[in-house]
Amino acid sequence: MTADPAHILKTVYGYDAFRGRQAQIVSHVVAGNNAFVLMPTGGGKSLCYQIPALVRPGVGLVVSPLIALMADQVTALRQAGVRAAALNSDLPGEERRALWNDVFSGALNLLYVAPETLLKPGVMERLAEVRLSVIAIDEAHCLSQWGHDFRPSYRQLDALVERFPDTPRMALTATADEPTRAEILSHLQIAETDAFIAGFDRPNIRYAIEERENPRRQLKRLLEVHKGESGIVYCLSKRRTEEIAAWLRGEGYNALAYHGGMDKAAREANQTRFQREEAVIMVATIAFGMGIDKPDVRFVAHIDLPGSIEAYYQETGRAGRDGLPSEALMLYGHEDIALRSRFIEESDASEQRKRMERQKLDSLLGLAETAGCRRQVLLSYFGDHCEPCGNCDTCAEPPQLFDGTIAAQKALSCIYRTGERFGQAYIVDVLLGVENERIVRFGHDSISTHGIGKEHDGRTWRAILRQLIAQRLVDVDLAGHGGLAISEAGRSFLQKKPTLMLRVPRPARASRGKVARRQTVAVLPDADRALFEALRAKRMDIARAQNVPPYVIFHDRTLIEIAAARPASRAEMARVPGVGEAKLERYGPAFLAVIAGHVRTGVS
């Protein structure tokens, strides 16, 4: 390999120029310095450690959390002509011995290893016998006990500091708030001056959050926009995961389930299908997380409220890793708040941890209920900022606000006068003056709050109650019965009666689909669509023959560039972004033949 990072960028990866702070980070590490890199998913973090590993003498050591993720990255590197391998617990003895022979003979550029494998007796000792070019700890937020994805094995990686003090250390993540960043720097002994914060914005993702009314109908509206595309649907429970996957299959979608209760072989088989087939929808619990390197996920939907803003950011970050327009939809209701609160209170965590988790939940509810730009709220949580984005539901259709002071007083009074033990639906019925058997039996048809809320419909009252819960004016019974009670903050509100502005609920049918479809059309002009689909078909044929995911051949973005440029020779194809020398040599003739066939037949 040449020692010029720019040359490697072009010949191996097929790009003419670095993006953002990549060049600064690469030169910093090539010079022998440590680095903490915070860069949004799809921002090119992997190049920041892969290129220094190819420039500096020795083998680059990459600590990665999941076997599936390592396998995907190794496959993609080998396609680009980089000598890479993964050391993990699933490796048979003979293959493990061959891998170590490659390490000691200098036949590898990059070695991926899971933290649990790295910490096994003898592994670090053997690595100490060879020269390491760089040590990269990917998904470094797993190291922080305050992070949303803490893994105890990551805490022990400080052993690398003592064992390899002269090897440049890199910690890389897309998800870390300020406390998490500080803990990573301290634990891995990386100076603040070696930190590169590239921001959190994913401008290609359109964010939308809706009240969960009919989740299947709401999900289907999203899927109608993304026909023929891959996506992920996150659910909180294993049961809901199985039910939604089965329902989608019944609706004609290629949907798979993934959760921790499945047999390991079945989980792995479904993950492999998701990675290697197109137009697959994975319905999953959060167990389906970091091991996703698929760049063409066009949507991520949350049927249930995620655990925190960090979790939401990372899970929605699975969409649009290739930079093309993608969509994130979250549905939630008041019962989600109760369930998440219950998880916190019933955990074995310390009071300090519980307090932090409550704050994280409050921040997530603030994102869900904001009347302003979603992206601004999301980025501000991580200490980042942006102008109103124009690419979220609240920017596209700014919600109306109304003075909800009187409405809140009525709702709180109704909760009080019914004994602070009934759920949302019951309170709404009382406010609307419903006289059903249950209300009459409890005598609530004769209380002063019966029928005082007829100025609003049931949907609006549900939205009002959800906002009161989100603002902690109302508590939800954590025992699981869903009864509403007035909180201390709610009692203070009734005494002081400050002005309270609330959101008017959106119409049941949103215009999200029109926005997403308009974006996709702009990226791929109609004149190039037929050729693009032919190139995709050729890519799938090659991928199936090699038993690899299609995107390790070429990303969709590269195929779009090829369809637009229509190269007629290897030299012209070499100028297309994303076409490196190894891929040009291996795949150039096949794709040039597809293009030539379209030109001959006059297909546009």
C-alpha positions in Angstrom: 0.0 0.0 0.0 1.1 3.5 -0.7 1.5 5.9 2.3 -0.7 8.6 0.7 -4.2 8.6 2.3 -5.7 10.5 -0.7 -4.4 7.8 -3.1 -5.9 5.1 -0.9 -9.2 6.9 -0.8 -9.3 7.0 -4.6 -7.9 3.6 -5.5 -9.5 1.5 -2.7 -12.8 3.3 -2.1 -13.3 5.2 -5.3 -13.7 8.7 -3.9 -11.8 11.8 -5.0 -12.0 13.8 -1.8 -12.6 13.3 1.9 -15.8 14.5 3.5 -16.2 16.8 6.5 -13.4 16.2 9.0 -12.3 12.9 7.6 -9.0 14.3 6.2 -8.2 16.0 9.5 -8.9 12.9 11.5 -6.9 10.6 9.2 -3.8 12.8 9.1 -4.0 13.2 12.9 -4.0 9.4 13.5 -1.5 8.7 10.7 0.9 11.0 12.6 0.5 8.7 15.7 -2.0 10.6 17.7 -5.1 9.2 19.6 -8.5 10.3 18.5 -12.1 10.4 19.7 -14.4 10.6 16.7 -18.1 11.4 17.0 -19.7 11.3 13.6 -23.3 10.6 12.5 -24.2 7.2 11.1 -23.4 7.2 7.4 -20.8 10.0 7.9 -17.8 7.9 7.1 -16.4 6.9 10.5 -15.0 3.6 9.2 -12.7 5.4 6.8 -11.3 7.4 9.7 -9.6 4.2 11.1 -9.4 2.0 8.0 -7.2 4.4 6.0 -4.7 5.0 8.9 -4.5 1.2 9.2 -3.6 1.0 5.5 -1.1 3.8 5.7 0.7 3.0 8.9 2.9 -0.1 9.2 1.4 -3.2 10.9 -2.1 -4.6 11.3 -5.1 -2.4 12.4 -7.0 -3.8 15.3 -10.7 -3.0 15.3 -12.9 -3.8 18.4 -16.5 -4.2 17.2 -19.5 -5.4 19.4 -21.3 -7.9 17.2 -20.1 -10.8 15.0 -22.7 -10.0 12.3 -21.5 -6.5 12.0 -17.8 -7.6 11.9 -18.6 -10.1 9.2 -20.4 -7.5 7.1 -17.5 -5.0 7.3 -14.9 -7.6 6.5 -16.9 -8.7 3.5 -17.2 -5.1 2.2 -13.4 -4.5 2.7 -12.4 -7.7 0.9 -14.6 -6.6 -2.0 -12.6 -3.4 -2.1 -9.3 -5.3 -2.2 -8.4 -4.9 1.5 -7.0 -7.8 3.4 -9.3 -8.0 6.4 -10.5 -10.8 8.8 -12.6 -11.2 11.9 -11.6 -13.1 15.1 -14.6 -14.3 17.1 -15.9 -17.2 19.2 -17.8 -18.7 16.2 -14.6 -19.3 14.2 -13.7 -23.1 13.9 -10.3 -24.1 15.2 -8.6 -24.6 11.8 -9.8 -21.3 10.5 -8.7 -19.6 13.8 -5.2 -21.1 13.3 -5.0 -19.9 9.7 -6.1 -16.4 10.8 -3.3 -16.2 13.4 -0.9 -17.3 10.8 -2.0 -14.4 8.6 -1.6 -12.0 11.5 1.9 -13.1 12.2 2.9 -13.2 8.6 1.8 -9.7 7.9 -0.9 -10.9 5.4 -3.7 -8.8 7.0 -4.4 -5.1 6.9 -7.2 -5.1 9.4 -8.3 -7.5 12.2 -11.7 -7.2 13.7 -12.4 -8.7 17.1 -15.3 -8.7 19.6 -14.4 -7.3 23.0 -15.2 -10.6 24.7 -12.8 -12.5 22.4 -10.1 -9.8 22.9 -10.3 -10.2 26.6 -9.9 -14.0 26.6 -6.6 -15.3 28.1 -3.8 -15.1 25.6 -5.4 -13.0 22.9 -3.8 -9.7 23.8 -0.5 -11.4 24.6 -0.4 -12.8 21.1 -1.3 -9.4 19.6 1.6 -7.9 21.5 3.9 -10.0 19.4 3.0 -8.2 16.2 3.0 -4.5 15.3 -0.3 -2.8 15.5 -0.9 0.2 13.2 -3.9 1.5 15.1 -6.4 0.4 17.7 -10.0 1.4 16.9 -12.8 0.9 19.3 -16.1 1.1 17.4 -19.5 1.8 19.0 -17.5 3.3 21.9 -20.6 4.5 23.7 -21.0 0.9 24.9 -18.1 1.7 27.3 -20.1 4.3 29.3 -22.2 3.1 32.2 -24.5 6.2 31.5 -25.0 5.3 27.9 -28.1 3.6 26.5 -26.2 0.5 25.3 -23.7 -0.3 28.1 -21.7 -3.5 27.7 -19.5 -4.6 30.7 -16.8 -6.1 28.4 -16.2 -2.6 26.9 -15.3 -1.3 30.4 -12.3 -3.7 30.4 -10.8 -2.3 27.2 -8.7 0.1 29.3 -6.3 -2.9 29.3 -5.4 -1.8 25.8 -4.0 1.5 27.1 -1.5 -0.3 29.3 -0.7 -3.1 26.9 -0.2 -0.9 23.8 0.7 2.6 25.1 2.5 3.6 21.9 -0.2 2.5 19.4 -2.7 5.3 18.4 -6.1 4.6 20.0 -9.4 5.6 18.4 -12.8 5.6 20.0 -15.6 6.0 17.5 -19.4 6.5 18.0 -22.4 8.1 16.5 -24.3 8.3 19.8 -22.9 10.0 22.8 -24.1 12.9 24.9 -21.7 15.0 26.9 -21.5 12.8 30.0 -20.9 9.7 27.8 -18.2 11.5 25.8 -16.4 12.6 29.0 -16.4 9.0 30.3 -15.0 7.5 27.1 -12.2 10.1 27.0 -11.3 9.5 30.6 -11.5 5.7 30.5 -9.4 5.3 27.3 -7.0 8.2 28.3 -7.7 10.2 25.2 -7.2 13.9 25.6 -9.9 16.4 25.0 -7.6 18.1 22.4 -7.8 14.7 20.4 -11.6 14.8 20.2 -13.3 15.4 16.8 -17.0 16.2 17.1 -18.5 16.2 13.6 -22.1 16.7 14.7 -25.2 14.6 14.8 -27.3 15.8 12.0 -28.7 13.3 9.4 -30.3 15.7 7.0 -31.5 12.9 4.6 -33.8 11.4 7.3 -37.3 12.8 7.6 -38.6 12.6 11.2 -42.2 12.2 12.1 -44.0 11.3 15.4 -47.7 10.6 15.6 -50.2 9.7 18.3 -50.7 5.9 18.1 -54.3 5.4 17.0 -54.4 2.5 14.6 -50.8 1.4 14.4 -51.4 -1.1 11.6 -53.1 1.5 9.4 -50.5 4.1 10.3 -47.7 1.7 9.4 -49.3 0.6 6.2 -49.5 4.3 5.1 -45.7 4.4 5.5 -45.1 1.2 3.7 -47.3 2.3 0.7 -44.7 5.1 0.1 -41.8 2.6 0.3 -43.0 -0.3 -1.8 -40.1 -2.4 -2.9 -37.7 -1.0 -0.3 -36.2 -2.4 2.9 -37.0 -1.1 6.3 -37.1 -1.9 10.0 -40.1 -1.8 12.4 -39.2 -1.7 16.0 -41.6 -3.1 18.7 -41.2 -3.3 22.4 -42.3 -6.9 23.0 -41.5 -10.2 21.4 -45.2 -10.9 21.1 -46.0 -7.7 19.2 -42.9 -8.4 17.0 -44.3 -11.8 15.9 -47.9 -10.4 15.4 -46.8 -7.5 13.2 -44.5 -9.6 11.1 -47.2 -12.2 10.5 -49.8 -9.4 9.7 -47.3 -7.9 7.2 -46.8 -11.2 5.5 -50.5 -11.6 5.2 -50.6 -8.1 3.5 -48.1 -9.3 0.9 -44.9 -7.9 2.4 -41.6 -9.9 2.7 -41.5 -9.4 6.5 -39.3 -11.2 9.1 -39.3 -11.3 12.9 -36.2 -10.8 15.1 -36.2 -10.9 18.9 -34.2 -12.4 21.8 -36.7 -15.2 22.4 -36.0 -16.8 19.0 -33.6 -19.7 18.4 -30.2 -18.3 17.6 -30.0 -20.0 14.2 -33.5 -18.6 13.2 -32.4 -15.1 14.2 -29.2 -15.3 12.2 -31.0 -16.7 9.2 -33.4 -13.8 9.3 -30.7 -11.3 9.6 -28.8 -12.8 6.7 -32.0 -12.6 4.5 -32.4 -9.0 5.5 -28.9 -8.2 4.5 -28.8 -10.2 1.3 -32.2 -9.7 -0.1 -34.0 -6.5 -1.3 -37.4 -5.2 -0.1 -37.2 -7.1 3.2 -38.9 -5.6 6.3 -37.4 -6.6 9.6 -39.9 -6.4 12.5 -37.7 -6.5 15.6 -37.1 -5.7 19.2 -34.1 -3.6 20.1 -32.1 -6.9 20.1 -31.8 -6.1 16.4 -29.5 -3.2 16.9 -25.9 -2.4 16.1 -25.3 -5.4 13.8 -26.9 -3.5 10.9 -24.5 -2.2 8.2 -27.1 -2.3 5.4 -26.9 1.1 3.7 -30.2 1.0 1.8 -32.7 0.8 4.7 -35.3 3.4 3.5 -37.4 3.6 6.6 -37.4 2.9 10.4 -40.7 2.8 12.2 -41.2 2.6 16.0 -44.5 1.1 17.0 -43.7 1.8 20.6 -41.8 4.5 22.4 -38.1 3.8 22.4 -36.1 3.9 25.7 -34.4 7.3 25.3 -33.3 9.9 22.8 -30.0 8.1 22.4 -31.8 4.8 21.5 -34.2 6.6 19.2 -31.3 8.4 17.4 -29.3 5.2 17.0 -32.2 3.1 15.9 -33.5 5.6 13.4 -29.9 6.0 12.3 -30.2 2.5 10.6 -32.1 4.4 7.9 -30.3 6.0 5.0 -26.7 5.1 5.7 -26.0 5.7 2.0 -27.2 9.3 2.3 -30.3 8.9 0.2 -33.7 10.1 1.4 -35.1 8.0 4.2 -37.9 8.2 6.8 -38.3 7.7 10.5 -41.8 7.3 12.0 -42.5 6.9 15.7 -46.0 6.1 17.2 -46.7 6.6 20.8 -49.5 6.9 23.4 -49.9 7.6 27.0 -49.6 4.0 27.9 -46.0 4.0 26.6 -45.1 6.7 29.2 -46.5 4.5 32.0 -44.7 1.4 30.7 -41.3 3.2 30.4 -41.7 4.7 33.8 -42.6 1.3 35.2 -39.4 -0.2 33.7 -37.4 2.5 35.4 -39.0 2.3 38.9 -39.0 -1.5 39.0 -35.3 -1.9 37.9 -32.6 -2.8 40.3 -30.6 0.3 39.4 -29.3 2.8 41.9 -31.4 5.9 42.7 -28.8 8.0 40.8 -29.3 5.8 37.7 -33.1 6.0 38.0 -33.0 9.7 38.3 -30.9 9.9 35.1 -33.3 7.5 33.3 -36.3 9.7 34.3 -34.5 12.7 32.8 -33.8 10.8 29.6 -37.5 9.8 29.4 -38.6 13.4 29.9 -36.2 14.5 27.1 -37.8 11.9 24.8 -41.3 13.0 25.7 -40.2 16.6 25.0 -39.2 15.5 21.5 -42.5 13.7 21.0 -44.6 16.7 22.1 -42.6 19.6 20.7 -44.4 22.1 18.5 -41.1 23.1 17.0 -38.6 21.5 14.6 -38.0 17.9 15.6 -34.4 18.0 14.4 -33.6 21.1 16.5 -34.9 19.3 19.6 -33.0 16.1 18.7 -29.7 17.8 18.0 -29.9 20.1 21.0 -30.0 17.0 23.3 -26.5 16.2 22.1 -25.3 19.8 22.3 -25.6 20.3 18.6 -27.9 22.7 16.7 -29.4 23.5 13.3 -31.9 25.9 11.7 -35.5 24.7 11.3 -34.9 21.7 9.0 -37.9 21.7 6.7 -37.6 17.9 6.7 -39.7 16.8 9.7 -43.5 16.7 10.2 -43.6 19.7 12.4 -41.7 21.8 9.9 -43.8 20.5 7.0 -47.1 21.1 8.9 -46.5 23.3 12.0 -48.9 22.1 14.7 -51.4 24.6 16.0 -51.3 25.6 19.6 -54.1 26.6 21.8 -54.4 28.0 25.3 -55.0 24.7 27.2 -55.1 26.2 30.7 -58.9 25.7 31.2 -58.9 22.3 29.5 -56.0 21.1 31.7 -57.9 22.3 34.8 -61.0 20.4 33.7 -59.0 17.2 33.1 -57.2 17.4 36.4 -60.4 18.2 38.2 -62.2 15.2 36.6 -59.3 12.9 37.6 -59.6 14.1 41.2 -63.3 13.8 41.4 -63.4 10.3 40.0 -60.9 9.2 42.7 -57.6 9.2 40.8 -57.9 5.6 39.9 -59.4 5.4 36.4 -57.7 5.2 33.0 -57.6 7.7 30.1 -60.6 6.3 28.3 -62.9 6.5 31.3 -61.8 10.1 32.1 -62.5 11.1 28.5 -66.0 9.5 28.7 -66.8 11.4 31.9 -65.6 14.7 30.4 -67.8 14.1 27.3 -70.9 13.3 29.4 -71.2 9.7 28.4 -73.7 7.7 30.5 -72.7 4.1 30.2 -73.3 1.4 32.7 -69.9 1.7 34.4 -70.1 5.5 34.8 -73.6 5.2 36.3 -72.6 2.4 38.6 -69.8 4.5 40.1 -72.1 7.5 40.3 -69.9 9.6 38.1 -72.8 10.7 36.0 -73.8 13.1 38.8 -70.4 14.7 39.6 -69.6 18.3 38.6 -67.1 17.3 35.9 -69.5 15.0 34.1 -70.0 16.5 30.6 -67.9 19.7 31.2 -65.6 18.9 28.3 -68.0 18.8 25.3 -66.2 21.6 23.6 -63.5 19.0 22.6 -63.9 15.6 20.9 -62.5 12.4 22.3 -59.4 12.5 20.1 -58.5 16.0 21.4 -59.1 15.0 25.0 -56.8 12.0 24.5 -54.1 14.3 23.1 -54.6 16.8 26.0 -54.2 14.0 28.6 -51.2 12.6 26.8 -49.5 16.0 26.9 -50.4 16.4 30.6 -48.7 13.1 31.3 -45.7 14.1 29.2 -45.4 17.3 31.2 -45.6 15.3 34.4 -48.8 17.1 35.6 -50.5 13.6 35.6 -49.0 10.3 36.8 -50.0 6.9 35.5 -50.4 3.9 37.8 -47.1 2.0 37.6 -48.8 -1.2 38.8 -50.0 -1.6 35.2 -53.7 -0.7 35.6 -53.2 2.6 33.8 -55.1 4.7 36.4 -54.4 8.5 36.2 -53.5 10.5 39.3 -52.6 14.2 39.8 -48.9 14.7 40.4 -47.3 17.2 42.8 -46.6 19.4 39.7 -50.3 19.0 38.7 -51.5 20.1 42.1 -49.2 23.1 41.9 -50.7 23.9 38.5 -54.2 23.8 39.9 -53.2 26.3 42.6 -51.2 28.7 40.5 -53.1 28.3 37.2 -50.3 29.4 34.9 -51.0 29.7 31.2 -50.5 26.3 29.5 -50.1 26.1 25.7 -51.0 22.7 24.2 -50.9 21.2 20.7 -54.0 20.7 18.7 -53.9 17.0 17.5 -53.2 16.5 13.8 -55.7 15.2 11.4 -55.8 11.4 11.4 -54.2 11.2 7.9 -50.9 13.0 7.5 -49.2 14.0 4.2 -46.0 12.3 5.1 -46.1 10.0 2.0 -46.2 12.8 -0.5 -43.1 14.4 0.9 -41.1 11.1 1.0 -42.2 10.2 -2.6 -41.2 13.6 -3.9 -37.7 13.3 -2.4 -37.1 9.9 -3.9 -38.1 11.0 -7.4 -35.7 14.0 -7.2 -32.8 11.6 -6.4 -33.5 9.2 -9.3 -34.8 10.9 -12.5 -37.3 8.9 -14.6 -34.8 8.9 -17.5 -32.3 6.9 -15.4 -34.8 4.6 -13.6 -34.8 1.7 -16.1 -31.0 1.5 -16.3 -30.8 1.8 -12.5 -33.2 -1.2 -12.1 -31.1 -3.2 -14.7 -27.9 -2.4 -12.8 -29.6 -3.5 -9.5 -30.7 -6.8 -11.1 -27.1 -7.4 -12.3 -25.8 -6.6 -8.8 -28.2 -9.1 -7.3 -27.1 -11.8 -9.7 -23.5 -11.2 -8.8 -24.3 -11.1 -5.0 -26.2 -14.3 -5.1 -23.4 -16.0 -7.0 -20.9 -14.9 -4.3 -23.3 -15.4 -1.4 -22.7 -11.8 -0.2 -25.1 -8.8 0.5 -25.7 -6.8 -2.7 -24.5 -3.5 -1.2 -21.0 -4.8 -0.7 -20.8 -4.9 -4.5 -22.0 -1.3 -5.0 -24.2 0.9 -2.9 -27.5 2.2 -4.4 -25.9 5.7 -4.5 -23.1 4.4 -6.7 -25.6 2.7 -9.0 -27.5 6.0 -9.3 -24.2 7.7 -10.3 -23.5 5.0 -12.9 -27.0 5.3 -14.3 -26.6 9.1 -14.6 -23.0 9.0 -16.1 -23.6 6.0 -18.4 -19.8 5.2 -18.7 -18.8 3.5 -21.9 -15.3 2.5 -20.9 -13.4 1.3 -17.9 -11.7 4.7 -17.7 -15.0 6.5 -17.6 -16.4 4.1 -15.0 -13.3 4.7 -12.8 -14.4 8.3 -12.5 -17.7 7.3 -10.9 -17.7 7.9 -7.1 -17.6 4.6 -5.2 -15.8 2.6 -7.9 -12.3 1.7 -6.6 -9.7 -0.3 -8.6 -10.5 -3.7 -7.2 -14.2 -3.4 -7.9 -13.5 -1.9 -11.4 -11.4 -4.9 -12.2 -13.8 -7.4 -10.8 -17.2 -5.9 -11.9 -16.5 -3.3 -14.5 -17.1 -5.5 -17.6 -20.4 -6.8 -16.3 -21.9 -3.4 -15.5 -20.5 -1.8 -18.7 -22.2 -4.6 -20.7 -25.5 -3.7 -19.0 -25.1 0.0 -19.9 -24.1 -0.9 -23.5 -27.2 -3.1 -23.8 -29.4 -0.2 -22.8 -27.7 2.2 -25.2 -28.0 -0.4 -28.1 -31.7 -1.0 -27.5 -32.4 2.7 -26.9 -33.9 2.0 -23.5 -33.9 5.2 -21.3 
